[in-house]
Amino acid sequence: MQKIIIILTTFASIFIMSCNSNSTPPNFKSEKESLTINEAYVLLNENAVLIDVREPNELVEQSYDVKNWINIPLDSIEIKINNIPSDKQVILACQSGRRSQLAFEILKAKGYINIANLEGGMNAWTKAGKPTKTSKVEKESCCDDPSSSNCNPDGTCKSIDEKTTISGNNLTKNHLEVYVFHGTRQCETCKHMKAYTKETLDNYFSEQLKNGSIVFAIVDVDDAANEMLAAKFEATGTALMINNVVNGQDHIADWSNFAFEKANVKNKFVLELKTMINEVLKKQNGNTSSIN
């Protein structure tokens, strides 16, 4: 009888081990730390999970059309780390692959071994013809006038590369360019700077935005697509810069010190920025040497 019990116990152990060998082990280990578009596409059509570390406003314009997808912005990775599965292949992605590489390093330091970075990000994904989707959004302020040169047919604002003032600097009329530059990691002050600059322009200079006499953009300096523009303004991180273009000549001024000093007091920031922009506009047809 004892021999029968031993034999049955042995068979039971073998059966349990066999079943466990077919299940996904915890802390699944990725075979590679970076994946090409085609490699990632195959895995995403199986059971892999794509985590897009871009900001939600970027996803409105274009997002990855895959079945297992999560949006966790880079600056929220550590806060929402429990949302990242450890038993599946995780593919980290962004626009160009830079932010997702930073996310990879953060998670790797936290002990994640099931992660891989998507090489080239959305830029490479679209170039390879992989599926994407867009979200319907309400018309933005630049598109109050559908005929505006800054407006896309779907009601969204054209990207920086699509604006003639940037892609070719073709506008010969006087105009003011206002850029808020930012890097991957952004503090509260940086976020305020972006939001309050946009609010100032939307509330007080909507007509100028419509007719193109003011051009406004928020620029990610870590996106390879913005490399030339960032280099022109010597922007490597968060900055508020203007370029008063008069008779085709650039007159660049750095307003970052003002922005950082006032960005945490909304009313002061908005009112002072409004005054500063008005002063520049007044001088566009006069002596431009004093605006710097």
Sine and cosine of phi, psi and omega as CSV:
sin_phi,cos_phi,sin_psi,cos_psi,sin_omega,cos_omega
0.00,0.00,-0.68,0.73,0.01,-1.00
-0.89,0.46,-0.61,0.79,0.02,-1.00
-0.90,0.43,-0.63,0.78,0.00,-1.00
-0.89,0.45,-0.66,0.75,0.00,-1.00
-0.89,0.45,-0.67,0.74,0.00,-1.00
-0.89,0.45,-0.69,0.73,-0.02,-1.00
-0.89,0.45,-0.71,0.71,-0.01,-1.00
-0.90,0.44,-0.63,0.78,0.02,-1.00
-0.90,0.44,-0.64,0.77,0.00,-1.00
-0.90,0.44,-0.71,0.71,0.02,-1.00
-0.89,0.45,-0.63,0.78,0.01,-1.00
-0.90,0.45,-0.65,0.76,0.01,-1.00
-0.90,0.44,-0.68,0.74,0.00,-1.00
-0.90,0.44,-0.65,0.76,-0.01,-1.00
-0.90,0.44,-0.70,0.72,-0.01,-1.00
-0.90,0.43,-0.68,0.74,0.02,-1.00
-0.89,0.46,-0.63,0.78,0.00,-1.00
-0.90,0.43,-0.68,0.74,0.01,-1.00
-0.91,0.42,-0.67,0.74,-0.02,-1.00
-0.91,0.41,-0.50,0.86,-0.03,-1.00
-0.93,0.37,-0.34,0.94,-0.02,-1.00
-1.00,-0.04,-0.14,0.99,-0.01,-1.00
-1.00,-0.01,0.39,-0.92,-0.01,-1.00
-0.96,0.28,0.84,-0.54,-0.02,-1.00
-0.94,0.35,0.46,-0.89,0.08,-1.00
-0.90,0.43,0.43,-0.90,-0.01,-1.00
0.83,0.55,0.77,0.64,0.05,-1.00
-0.78,0.63,0.73,-0.68,-0.06,-1.00
-0.99,-0.14,0.81,-0.58,0.03,-1.00
-0.94,0.34,0.64,-0.77,0.00,-1.00
-0.95,0.30,-0.46,0.89,-0.01,-1.00
-0.72,-0.70,0.46,-0.89,0.02,-1.00
-1.00,-0.02,-0.25,0.97,0.10,-0.99
-0.61,-0.79,0.55,-0.84,-0.08,-1.00
-0.79,-0.61,0.61,-0.79,0.13,-0.99
-0.96,0.27,0.19,-0.98,0.01,-1.00
-0.86,0.51,-0.72,0.70,-0.04,-1.00
-0.92,0.40,-0.63,0.77,0.03,-1.00
-0.90,0.44,-0.69,0.72,0.00,-1.00
-0.91,0.41,-0.64,0.77,-0.04,-1.00
-0.88,0.48,-0.65,0.76,0.04,-1.00
-0.89,0.46,-0.73,0.68,-0.03,-1.00
-0.92,0.40,-0.60,0.80,-0.02,-1.00
-0.95,0.31,-0.37,0.93,0.09,-1.00
-0.99,0.13,-0.11,0.99,0.06,-1.00
-0.98,-0.22,-0.97,-0.24,-0.09,-1.00
-0.78,-0.63,0.17,0.99,-0.03,-1.00
-0.95,0.31,0.39,-0.92,0.01,-1.00
-0.90,-0.43,0.77,-0.64,0.06,-1.00
-0.99,-0.14,0.80,-0.60,0.07,-1.00
-0.93,-0.36,0.91,-0.40,-0.01,-1.00
-1.00,-0.03,0.88,-0.47,-0.10,-1.00
-0.99,-0.11,0.24,0.97,0.05,-1.00
-0.98,0.21,0.18,-0.98,0.03,-1.00
-0.97,0.22,0.50,-0.87,-0.04,-1.00
-0.82,0.58,-0.59,0.81,-0.02,-1.00
-0.91,0.41,-0.43,0.90,0.04,-1.00
-0.95,0.30,-0.51,0.86,-0.06,-1.00
-0.95,0.30,-0.39,0.92,0.03,-1.00
-0.88,0.48,-0.65,0.76,-0.04,-1.00
-0.96,0.29,-0.65,0.76,-0.04,-1.00
-0.23,-0.97,0.78,-0.63,0.04,-1.00
-0.71,-0.71,0.27,-0.96,0.00,-1.00
-0.96,0.30,0.76,-0.64,0.02,-1.00
-0.99,-0.13,0.99,0.15,0.00,-1.00
-0.76,-0.65,0.33,-0.95,-0.14,-0.99
-0.97,0.24,-0.61,0.79,-0.01,-1.00
-0.94,-0.34,0.99,-0.17,-0.16,-0.99
-0.66,-0.75,0.71,-0.71,0.04,-1.00
-0.72,-0.69,0.68,-0.74,0.10,-0.99
-0.97,-0.22,0.91,-0.42,0.11,-0.99
-0.74,-0.67,0.98,-0.18,0.00,-1.00
-0.81,0.59,0.51,-0.86,-0.08,-1.00
-0.79,0.61,-0.68,0.74,-0.05,-1.00
-0.96,0.27,-0.02,1.00,0.05,-1.00
-0.93,-0.38,0.05,1.00,-0.09,-1.00
-0.82,0.57,-0.76,0.65,-0.06,-1.00
-0.94,0.34,-0.55,0.84,0.00,-1.00
-0.94,0.35,-0.62,0.78,-0.08,-1.00
-0.96,-0.28,0.48,0.88,-0.09,-1.00
-0.89,0.46,-0.47,0.88,0.00,-1.00
-0.94,0.35,-0.23,0.97,0.05,-1.00
-0.99,0.13,-0.09,1.00,-0.04,-1.00
-1.00,-0.10,0.90,-0.44,-0.05,-1.00
-0.92,0.39,0.55,-0.84,0.02,-1.00
-0.95,-0.31,-0.06,1.00,-0.06,-1.00
-0.95,-0.32,0.19,0.98,0.02,-1.00
-0.71,-0.70,0.32,-0.95,0.12,-0.99
-0.92,0.39,0.84,-0.54,0.03,-1.00
-0.95,-0.32,0.77,-0.64,0.03,-1.00
-0.91,-0.42,0.86,-0.51,-0.02,-1.00
-1.00,-0.05,0.72,-0.69,-0.09,-1.00
-0.61,-0.79,0.40,-0.92,0.10,-0.99
-0.50,-0.87,-0.58,-0.82,-0.02,-1.00
-1.00,0.07,-0.67,0.74,-0.06,-1.00
-0.83,-0.57,-0.14,0.99,-0.03,-1.00
0.98,-0.21,-0.12,0.99,-0.04,-1.00
-0.98,0.19,-0.77,0.64,0.00,-1.00
-0.91,0.41,-0.63,0.78,0.00,-1.00
-0.92,0.40,-0.49,0.87,0.07,-1.00
-0.93,0.38,-0.62,0.78,0.07,-1.00
-0.90,0.44,-0.66,0.75,0.05,-1.00
-0.88,0.47,-0.64,0.76,0.04,-1.00
-0.85,0.53,-0.71,0.70,-0.03,-1.00
-0.91,0.42,-0.62,0.78,0.02,-1.00
-0.89,0.45,-0.74,0.67,-0.04,-1.00
-0.93,0.36,-0.59,0.81,0.04,-1.00
-0.88,0.48,-0.66,0.75,0.03,-1.00
-0.91,0.41,-0.41,0.91,0.02,-1.00
-1.00,0.05,0.01,1.00,0.06,-1.00
0.99,-0.17,0.09,1.00,0.03,-1.00
-0.96,0.29,0.73,-0.69,0.00,-1.00
-0.83,-0.55,0.05,1.00,-0.05,-1.00
-0.97,-0.24,0.40,0.92,-0.15,-0.99
-0.92,-0.38,0.48,-0.88,0.08,-1.00
-0.52,-0.85,0.52,-0.85,0.00,-1.00
-1.00,-0.07,0.66,-0.75,0.05,-1.00
-0.99,0.12,0.91,-0.41,-0.04,-1.00
-0.92,0.40,0.83,-0.56,0.08,-1.00
1.00,0.07,-0.21,0.98,0.06,-1.00
0.82,0.58,-0.51,-0.86,-0.04,-1.00
-0.88,0.47,-0.55,0.84,0.01,-1.00
-0.85,0.52,-0.72,0.70,-0.01,-1.00
-0.97,0.26,-0.57,0.82,-0.01,-1.00
-0.87,0.49,-0.75,0.67,-0.01,-1.00
-0.94,0.35,-0.59,0.81,0.03,-1.00
-0.89,0.46,-0.53,0.85,0.01,-1.00
-0.99,0.11,-0.03,1.00,0.05,-1.00
0.98,0.22,0.38,0.92,0.02,-1.00
-0.98,0.19,0.38,-0.92,-0.14,-0.99
-0.93,0.36,0.67,-0.74,0.07,-1.00
-0.72,-0.69,0.20,-0.98,0.05,-1.00
-0.59,-0.81,0.35,-0.94,0.05,-1.00
-0.82,-0.57,0.35,-0.94,0.03,-1.00
-0.96,-0.29,0.58,-0.82,0.07,-1.00
-0.97,0.24,0.77,-0.64,-0.02,-1.00
-0.76,-0.65,0.37,-0.93,0.09,-1.00
-0.93,0.37,0.45,-0.89,-0.01,-1.00
-0.88,0.48,0.70,-0.72,0.00,-1.00
-1.00,0.09,0.17,-0.99,-0.11,-0.99
-0.87,0.49,-0.52,0.85,-0.01,-1.00
-0.93,0.36,-0.23,0.97,-0.07,-1.00
-0.92,-0.40,0.33,0.94,0.13,-0.99
-0.84,0.54,-0.55,0.83,0.10,-0.99
-0.97,-0.26,0.96,-0.27,-0.07,-1.00
-0.84,0.54,-0.38,0.93,-0.01,-1.00
-1.00,0.08,-0.02,1.00,-0.01,-1.00
-0.85,0.52,0.63,-0.78,0.01,-1.00
-0.93,0.37,-0.23,0.97,0.00,-1.00
-1.00,-0.07,0.06,1.00,-0.15,-0.99
-0.95,-0.31,0.74,-0.68,0.12,-0.99
-0.99,0.10,0.34,-0.94,-0.01,-1.00
-0.85,0.52,-0.47,0.88,-0.03,-1.00
-1.00,0.06,0.08,1.00,0.05,-1.00
1.00,-0.06,0.00,1.00,0.04,-1.00
-1.00,-0.05,0.34,-0.94,0.02,-1.00
-0.98,0.21,0.58,-0.81,0.05,-1.00
-0.91,0.41,0.51,-0.86,0.03,-1.00
-0.94,0.33,0.19,-0.98,-0.02,-1.00
-0.84,0.54,-0.65,0.76,-0.06,-1.00
-0.92,0.38,-0.36,0.93,-0.05,-1.00
-1.00,0.04,-0.25,0.97,-0.05,-1.00
-0.99,0.16,0.76,-0.65,-0.09,-1.00
-0.89,0.45,-0.46,0.89,-0.02,-1.00
-0.92,0.39,-0.41,0.91,-0.05,-1.00
-0.97,-0.22,-0.73,0.69,-0.08,-1.00
-0.89,0.45,-0.56,0.83,0.00,-1.00
-0.63,-0.78,-0.02,1.00,-0.07,-1.00
0.78,0.63,0.70,0.71,-0.13,-0.99
-0.99,0.12,-0.28,0.96,-0.02,-1.00
-0.94,0.33,0.82,-0.58,0.01,-1.00
-1.00,-0.09,-0.34,0.94,0.00,-1.00
-0.95,0.30,0.38,-0.93,0.02,-1.00
-0.91,0.42,0.68,-0.73,0.05,-1.00
-0.37,-0.93,0.30,-0.95,-0.02,-1.00
-0.90,-0.43,0.79,-0.62,0.07,-1.00
-0.97,-0.24,0.78,-0.63,0.02,-1.00
-0.86,-0.51,0.87,-0.50,-0.03,-1.00
-0.82,-0.57,0.75,-0.66,0.19,-0.98
-0.96,-0.27,0.93,-0.36,0.01,-1.00
-1.00,-0.02,0.53,-0.85,0.07,-1.00
-0.50,-0.87,0.37,-0.93,0.06,-1.00
-0.98,-0.21,-0.21,-0.98,-0.05,-1.00
-0.92,0.40,-0.76,0.65,0.00,-1.00
-1.00,-0.03,0.76,-0.65,-0.07,-1.00
-0.77,-0.64,0.77,-0.64,0.07,-1.00
-0.99,0.12,0.10,-1.00,0.01,-1.00
-0.88,0.48,-0.63,0.78,0.02,-1.00
-0.87,0.50,-0.67,0.74,0.01,-1.00
-0.89,0.46,-0.67,0.74,0.00,-1.00
-0.91,0.41,-0.62,0.78,0.05,-1.00
-0.89,0.45,-0.66,0.75,-0.02,-1.00
-0.85,0.53,-0.70,0.71,0.01,-1.00
-0.90,0.43,-0.77,0.64,-0.09,-1.00
-0.91,0.42,-0.68,0.73,-0.09,-1.00
-0.97,0.25,-0.51,0.86,0.09,-1.00
-0.91,0.41,-0.72,0.69,0.03,-1.00
-0.88,0.48,-0.68,0.73,-0.02,-1.00
-0.89,0.45,-0.65,0.76,0.03,-1.00
-0.87,0.49,-0.73,0.68,-0.03,-1.00
-0.92,0.38,-0.67,0.74,0.00,-1.00
-0.90,0.44,-0.63,0.77,-0.10,-1.00
-0.99,0.15,-0.58,0.81,-0.15,-0.99
-0.91,-0.41,-0.27,0.96,-0.08,-1.00
-0.74,-0.67,0.58,0.82,-0.04,-1.00
-0.91,0.43,-0.60,0.80,0.01,-1.00
-0.90,0.43,-0.66,0.75,0.01,-1.00
-0.92,0.40,-0.58,0.82,0.07,-1.00
-0.91,0.41,-0.61,0.79,-0.01,-1.00
-0.92,0.39,-0.71,0.70,-0.11,-0.99
-1.00,0.02,0.00,1.00,0.09,-1.00
1.00,0.06,0.05,1.00,0.04,-1.00
-0.97,0.25,-0.28,0.96,0.20,-0.98
-0.79,-0.61,0.75,-0.66,0.07,-1.00
-0.90,-0.45,0.79,-0.62,-0.04,-1.00
-0.82,-0.57,0.65,-0.76,0.06,-1.00
-0.45,-0.89,0.56,-0.83,0.16,-0.99
-0.98,-0.21,0.83,-0.56,-0.22,-0.97
-0.86,-0.51,0.83,-0.55,0.08,-1.00
-1.00,0.08,0.93,-0.36,-0.06,-1.00
-0.95,0.31,-0.26,0.97,0.00,-1.00
-1.00,0.03,-0.06,1.00,0.05,-1.00
-1.00,0.02,0.83,-0.56,-0.05,-1.00
-0.84,0.54,-0.46,0.89,-0.01,-1.00
-0.91,0.41,-0.35,0.93,-0.04,-1.00
-0.97,-0.23,0.19,0.98,-0.12,-0.99
-0.85,0.53,-0.71,0.70,-0.05,-1.00
-0.92,0.39,-0.66,0.75,0.00,-1.00
-0.91,0.41,-0.69,0.73,0.03,-1.00
-0.88,0.47,-0.63,0.78,0.01,-1.00
-0.92,0.39,-0.62,0.78,0.01,-1.00
-0.86,0.51,-0.64,0.76,-0.03,-1.00
-1.00,-0.10,0.05,1.00,-0.01,-1.00
0.81,0.58,0.65,0.76,-0.01,-1.00
-0.99,-0.14,0.85,-0.53,0.02,-1.00
-0.91,-0.42,-0.11,0.99,0.01,-1.00
-0.35,-0.94,-0.52,-0.85,-0.03,-1.00
-0.92,0.38,0.75,-0.66,0.00,-1.00
-0.29,-0.96,0.50,-0.87,0.14,-0.99
-0.92,-0.40,0.91,-0.41,-0.09,-1.00
-0.81,-0.58,0.54,-0.84,0.13,-0.99
-0.81,-0.59,0.43,-0.90,0.10,-0.99
-0.71,-0.71,0.95,-0.31,0.03,-1.00
-1.00,0.01,0.97,-0.25,-0.07,-1.00
-1.00,-0.02,0.91,-0.41,-0.03,-1.00
-0.82,-0.57,0.85,-0.53,-0.03,-1.00
0.80,0.60,0.61,0.79,0.04,-1.00
0.99,0.17,0.02,1.00,-0.03,-1.00
-0.98,-0.22,0.70,-0.71,0.02,-1.00
-0.98,0.19,0.64,-0.76,0.14,-0.99
-0.72,-0.69,1.00,-0.03,-0.12,-0.99
-1.00,0.01,0.69,-0.72,0.06,-1.00
-0.72,-0.69,0.61,-0.79,0.00,-1.00
-0.98,-0.18,0.92,-0.40,0.01,-1.00
-0.97,-0.26,0.34,0.94,-0.09,-1.00
-0.90,0.44,-0.64,0.76,-0.02,-1.00
-0.86,0.50,-0.72,0.69,0.07,-1.00
-0.85,0.53,-0.72,0.69,-0.09,-1.00
-0.89,0.45,-0.71,0.70,-0.01,-1.00
-0.92,0.39,-0.57,0.82,-0.03,-1.00
-0.94,0.35,-0.59,0.80,-0.13,-0.99
-0.95,-0.32,-0.07,1.00,-0.16,-0.99
-0.90,0.44,-0.36,0.93,-0.01,-1.00
-1.00,-0.08,0.07,1.00,0.10,-1.00
-0.82,-0.58,1.00,-0.09,-0.20,-0.98
-0.82,0.57,-0.77,0.64,-0.08,-1.00
-0.87,0.49,-0.69,0.72,0.00,-1.00
-0.91,0.42,-0.68,0.74,0.00,-1.00
-0.87,0.50,-0.78,0.63,-0.09,-1.00
-0.89,0.45,-0.74,0.68,-0.05,-1.00
-0.92,0.40,-0.67,0.74,-0.01,-1.00
-0.94,0.34,-0.62,0.79,0.04,-1.00
-0.91,0.41,-0.65,0.76,0.05,-1.00
-0.84,0.54,-0.72,0.70,0.00,-1.00
-0.90,0.44,-0.69,0.73,-0.02,-1.00
-0.89,0.46,-0.68,0.73,0.00,-1.00
-0.92,0.39,-0.65,0.76,0.03,-1.00
-0.87,0.50,-0.65,0.76,0.01,-1.00
-0.89,0.45,-0.65,0.76,0.02,-1.00
-0.91,0.41,-0.68,0.73,-0.01,-1.00
-0.89,0.46,-0.59,0.81,0.02,-1.00
-0.90,0.44,-0.54,0.84,-0.10,-1.00
-1.00,-0.02,-0.04,1.00,-0.07,-1.00
-0.85,0.53,-0.57,0.82,-0.03,-1.00
-0.98,-0.21,0.19,0.98,0.01,-1.00
-0.88,-0.48,-0.64,-0.77,-0.02,-1.00
-0.98,0.17,0.95,-0.30,-0.09,-1.00
-0.99,0.15,-0.20,0.98,-0.10,-1.00
-0.92,0.39,-0.39,0.92,-0.09,-1.00
-1.00,0.09,-0.18,0.98,-0.09,-1.00
-0.98,0.20,-0.25,0.97,0.01,-1.00
-0.99,0.12,0.00,0.00,0.00,0.00
